[in-house]
Amino acid sequence: MPRSAHLPGRRQRRLALLAQLVAVVMAVGAAVTVIAEGPGGHPPAGRLAADEVVTLPPPLVAAPLPPSVDPSPSAVVESSPSPVLRVPGAVPSAGTGRFGYDARSGPVLGRAGELRRYRVAVESGSDETAADFAQAVQVALAGPGSWVDSGRLRMQQVPGDAPRDFTIYLATARTAGRMCADGGVDIRIGGRPYTSCRAPGQVIINLDRWRLSVPHFVSARVPLDVYRTYVVNHEVGHQLGHRHERCPGAGRPAPVMMQQTLFLNGCRVNPWPYLDGRRYAGPAL
């Protein structure tokens, strides 16, 4: 049989094979379409069509900055720590009765006037250090607003063995009660030594008040440092010859020589004898 006689049959078989391949491709395509789309032509849950472009919404919370990147100042909101109102924990009610003295000399506080020298002492067993107490006393007496703002008085801390005009003691309640009683002052409230006092040549700060402040200061959220400044200036004021004063009017600052440890009587807390550069006082008690 001539070779050309087989051509039509071969062509038909090739066409049939090609038709089958086309059918398979179409079937696969249909299957892919069914997989890529769920009922109703939408992608099934958790799957995306290959040509679909998805735009994600912005995050509700900004991602934190990496440690190496500093935020801009406008992005930082500084939170002020809560003020210390009282020192937590038990306060020693009695010490050894012996005192340790700060051995340092301090700067001269004030610009002019008579120089009064003082030393600083802390009772052993009080869980306080003479250096810390001396620093707090210096802050209170330096001002601005302290007694040296008169321009007629200067004060300076001296070492414990140096000549001095008076001593500022931090003593436990029992020792403070005894020292004050020896100086003619009864500091008891409800039978317990409560306030601080001044005896001749001695400014005696009660450790209970130094650590715990007083209830009406604490309830008003007055920082402990403010009470400490007040009690130092109040008792040193007695050493300088000032007597107790009364509240000059409701809503006004309390004079530093008012007994703020016991009451405010409508006045506002004030730890300074000078306000705006002028001596601030109330009516004599």
GICORUR-V338306 format. One record per backbone hydrogen bond with DSSP energy under -1.0 kcal/mol. CO is the residue of the C=O (numbers start at 1). NH is the residue of the N-H. Records with the same first field share a line. If there is no record, write none. Layout:
# GICORUR-V338306
CO->NH + NH
This chain:
# GICORUR-V338306
2->5
3->6
6->10
7->11
8->12
9->13
10->14
11->15
12->16
13->17
14->18
15->19
16->20
17->21
18->22
19->23
20->24
21->25
22->26
23->27
24->28
25->29
26->30
27->31
28->32
29->33
30->34
31->35
32->36
33->37
38->41
42->38
44->47
49->52
66->69
72->75
73->76
84->224
93->174
98->124
100->122
109->155
114->154
116->156
117->165 + 166
118->158
119->168
120->102
121->170
122->100
123->126
124->96
129->133
130->134
131->135
132->136
133->137
134->138
135->139
136->140
137->141
138->142
139->143
145->274
146->149
147->150
148->151
152->114
154->116
155->109
156->118
157->106
159->162
166->119
167->203
168->121
169->205
170->123
171->207
172->176
173->177
174->178
175->179
176->180
177->181
178->182
179->183
180->185
181->184
187->194 + 195
189->192
192->189
197->204
199->202
201->167
202->199
203->169
204->197
205->171
206->210
207->211
208->212
209->213
211->87
214->218
215->219
217->222
218->221
223->227
224->228
225->229
226->230
227->231
228->232
229->233
230->234
231->235
232->236
233->237
234->238
235->239
236->240
237->242
238->241
244->285
249->252
252->268
255->258
257->245
258->260
259->262 + 263
264->267
266->251
268->254
273->280
275->278
278->275
283->246
